[in-house]
């Protein structure tokens, strides 16, 4: 079953030193959070920090290896479609830096990555430096980078990134739903994107498809559903399986995906996401469920070749392995979206001091904690 959306036109974790001072710029009062929200954010951060990097052999042995490769293909297609040579890129919830090679192939000029998980940022640093044996990369990246550890759904980022902005493209892969625990966090996320993007700039991302999740919940006998690779469980608060439009925030469920995720997540009703984004001058370019995304872009030969190289559907030659039915069903839980900042694009500035903060080799001391 495929679902699409209307399109608008054209480990071991290594944390910060205990003596490290944190810069926490003042935010608007409307975005202040309560302690319970911060505790959930910390739980998510701890989950991802605790996940160790995998060797190539361990990765290939994953029960969801083809789903991971499919997700990499989707992200690669988004990056190839919307990134231009020389772009200045902000990677929100950058994790362990799994997309660094994709940005390198896109020939960007400058990269800033931010993530709440200390362990993930440290892994991203070693990956960028070419020190991570697990991905067997020694070639230096072609762009300077800057890494920040902090909650991009809480902190007012234009205060932190005043010397780096504006960005040509912002990416947030499989993470925007973590901002939907409260309206304050959701608004902070979109306010950050809008403030940091140049007019005409692009915001790309992936997140769970609320329509699919709620549809599956209502078809289930109880408050949980899933298959051999994933499970989703709602608590008794949603026993009637009804979700009022008056408060579309804080609809929490527990999500488990084998060898990937085991933490709380939140429903993001996409029509609310779209309407709120418009309040921050971000207009929808498109949104597609992953099934529809595959159906559309597998009609283009360059992306068929990319799928073959990544191996999500086998290599089309000797390797006939492909996604299992359960992995394909798990892919149906996600959608991709592209938003554009309103306004006329301005001429891109030449070499400026904002890139001086980026480095071609990052030490632990170079990571900024906010």
Residue pairs with C-beta under 8 A, 6 or more apart in sequence:
1 291
1 332
2 289
2 291
2 292
2 295
3 209
3 211
3 212
3 289
3 291
3 292
3 332
4 288
4 289
4 292
5 270
5 286
5 287
5 288
5 289
5 335
7 284
7 285
7 286
7 287
8 283
8 284
8 285
8 286
11 49
11 50
11 51
11 52
11 53
11 119
11 123
12 52
12 119
13 49
13 50
13 117
13 118
13 119
13 120
13 122
14 118
14 119
14 122
14 364
15 49
15 118
15 119
15 122
16 118
16 149
16 367
16 369
17 364
20 369
22 369
22 370
23 160
23 368
23 369
23 370
24 155
24 370
25 155
25 156
25 159
25 160
25 370
26 156
26 159
27 154
27 155
27 156
27 188
28 156
30 184
30 187
31 154
31 156
31 184
31 185
31 187
31 188
31 191
32 184
33 154
33 182
33 184
33 185
34 182
37 181
37 182
37 184
37 185
38 154
40 181
40 264
41 116
41 151
41 153
41 154
41 178
41 181
43 263
43 264
44 116
44 117
44 178
44 263
44 264
45 116
45 117
45 118
45 151
46 117
47 261
47 262
47 263
48 95
48 115
48 117
48 119
48 120
49 117
49 118
49 119
49 120
50 119
51 119
51 120
53 96
53 123
53 132
53 134
53 135
54 62
54 134
55 133
55 134
56 134
56 135
56 136
58 134
59 65
59 68
59 134
62 68
62 258
62 259
63 228
63 229
63 258
63 259
64 229
64 257
64 258
64 259
64 260
64 327
64 330
66 311
66 312
66 313
66 321
66 322
66 323
66 324
66 327
67 229
67 312
67 323
67 327
67 330
67 331
68 260
69 310
69 311
69 312
70 290
70 294
70 312
70 313
70 323
70 327
70 331
71 174
71 206
71 331
71 334
72 98
72 310
72 312
73 303
73 306
73 307
73 310
73 312
74 206
74 290
74 293
74 294
74 336
75 99
75 102
75 173
75 206
76 102
76 306
76 310
77 293
77 297
77 303
77 306
78 171
78 204
78 206
78 336
78 338
79 99
79 102
79 103
79 106
79 171
79 204
80 106
80 302
80 303
80 306
82 169
82 202
82 204
82 338
83 89
83 103
83 106
83 108
83 169
84 168
85 106
85 107
85 108
86 107
86 108
86 109
86 348
87 106
87 108
87 109
87 168
87 169
88 108
88 109
88 110
88 164
88 166
88 167
88 168
88 169
88 354
88 355
89 103
89 108
89 110
89 111
89 112
89 167
89 168
89 169
89 170
89 171
90 112
90 113
90 114
90 161
90 164
90 167
90 169
90 170
90 171
90 196
91 99
91 103
91 111
91 112
91 113
91 114
91 170
91 171
91 172
92 114
92 152
92 170
92 171
92 172
92 175
92 189
92 192
92 193
93 114
93 115
93 116
93 152
93 172
93 173
93 174
93 175
93 178
94 113
94 114
94 115
94 120
94 121
94 124
94 147
95 115
95 117
95 120
95 124
95 173
96 120
96 123
96 124
96 127
97 113
97 123
97 124
97 125
97 127
97 128
99 171
99 173
100 111
100 124
100 127
100 128
100 141
101 137
103 111
103 141
103 143
104 141
104 142
104 143
107 142
108 143
109 143
109 355
110 143
110 144
110 145
110 164
110 354
110 355
110 358
111 143
111 144
111 145
111 146
111 358
112 145
112 146
112 147
112 148
112 161
112 164
112 167
112 358
113 121
113 124
113 145
113 146
113 147
113 148
114 147
114 148
114 149
114 150
114 152
114 157
115 121
115 124
115 148
115 149
115 152
116 149
116 150
116 151
116 152
117 149
118 149
121 147
121 148
121 149
121 367
122 364
122 367
123 132
124 147
125 147
125 362
125 364
125 366
125 367
126 132
127 135
127 137
128 141
128 145
128 147
128 362
129 361
129 362
130 137
130 138
130 139
130 140
130 141
140 360
141 360
143 358
144 355
144 358
144 359
144 360
145 358
145 359
145 360
145 362
146 164
146 357
146 358
146 359
146 366
146 368
147 362
147 366
147 367
147 368
148 160
148 367
148 368
148 369
148 370
149 367
149 368
149 369
149 370
150 160
150 368
150 369
150 370
152 189
152 192
153 178
153 179
153 185
153 186
153 188
153 189
153 192
154 185
154 188
155 188
155 370
156 188
156 191
156 192
157 192
157 195
157 196
158 165
158 192
158 195
158 196
160 368
160 370
161 196
163 353
163 354
163 357
164 354
164 355
164 357
165 195
165 196
165 354
166 196
166 197
166 198
166 201
167 196
167 197
167 198
167 201
168 197
168 198
168 201
168 202
168 348
169 201
169 202
169 203
169 204
170 193
170 196
170 197
170 201
170 202
170 203
170 204
171 203
171 204
171 205
172 189
172 193
172 203
172 204
172 205
172 207
173 205
173 206
174 206
174 207
174 334
175 205
175 207
176 189
176 205
176 207
176 268
176 273
177 207
177 208
177 265
177 266
177 267
177 268
178 265
178 266
179 185
179 186
179 188
179 189
180 186
180 249
180 250
180 251
180 266
180 267
180 268
181 249
181 250
181 252
181 266
182 249
182 250
183 249
186 249
186 273
186 276
187 276
190 276
190 277
190 279
190 280
190 282
191 280
193 203
193 280
193 282
193 339
194 280
194 281
194 282
194 341
197 203
197 282
197 341
198 341
198 345
198 346
199 341
199 342
199 343
199 344
199 345
199 346
200 340
200 341
200 343
200 344
200 345
200 346
201 340
201 341
201 345
202 285
202 338
202 339
202 340
202 341
203 282
203 338
203 339
203 340
203 341
204 336
204 337
204 338
204 339
205 336
205 337
206 334
206 335
206 336
206 337
207 268
207 334
207 335
207 337
208 255
208 265
208 267
208 268
208 333
208 334
208 335
209 270
209 289
209 290
209 332
209 333
209 334
209 335
210 267
210 268
210 269
210 270
211 270
212 289
212 332
212 333
213 232
213 253
213 267
213 333
214 241
214 243
214 267
216 225
216 232
217 223
217 225
217 232
217 234
217 238
217 241
218 241
219 225
223 233
223 234
223 235
223 236
223 238
223 239
223 241
224 231
224 232
224 233
224 234
225 231
225 232
226 232
226 256
227 326
227 329
227 330
228 258
228 324
228 326
229 257
229 258
229 324
229 326
229 327
229 330
230 255
230 256
230 257
230 258
230 326
230 330
230 333
231 255
231 256
232 253
232 254
232 255
232 256
232 333
233 253
233 254
234 252
234 253
234 254
235 252
235 253
238 251
243 251
243 267
243 269
248 267
248 269
248 272
249 266
250 266
251 266
251 267
252 264
252 265
252 266
252 267
253 264
253 265
253 266
253 267
254 263
254 264
254 265
255 261
255 262
255 263
255 264
255 265
256 262
257 330
270 287
270 335
270 337
273 337
274 284
274 287
277 283
277 284
277 339
278 284
281 341
281 342
281 343
282 339
282 340
282 341
282 342
283 339
283 340
283 342
284 337
284 338
284 339
285 338
285 339
285 340
286 337
286 338
287 335
287 336
287 337
287 338
288 296
288 335
288 336
288 337
289 332
289 334
289 335
290 331
290 332
290 333
290 334
290 335
290 336
291 328
291 331
291 332
293 335
293 336
294 331
297 303
298 304
298 307
307 313
308 314
308 315
308 316
309 315
311 319
311 321
312 322
312 323
313 322
313 323
314 320
314 321
314 322
323 331
359 366
